[in-house]
Amino acid sequence: MVRCFELIVEGRVQGVGFRNFAYNRAVKHNITGYVKNTYEGNVKIVCMGHEADLDKFIDEMKKGPYLSYVSNIRIKESGTDENFNDFEIRFGYNDNE
């Protein structure tokens, strides 16, 4: 079953390669969606995939790349109408991009 989640990753997650880390792990686990920095200093991830793949992906996001420190991840199921074809890194802070 395909599901979609929105993650807000908190901690030392900007300037440490977190978006590239998320991109590489998403490709590895067949996840579609996007990752972007937020104005508040967090990282937002919208991820869509099969439940088992999402579980693996989210577990890796809880650890983050080597230089990061993940203090918390807020996870909520997303009812997005968007159907993602791939996973992308988005730039800027505007949610309407």
Buried (B, 14 or more C-beta within 10 A) or exposed (E): EEEBBBBBBBBBBBEBBBBEBBBBBBEEBBBBBBBBBBEEEBBBBBBBBEEEBBEBBBEBBEEBBEEBEBEEBEBEEBEEEEEBEEBBEBEEEEEEE
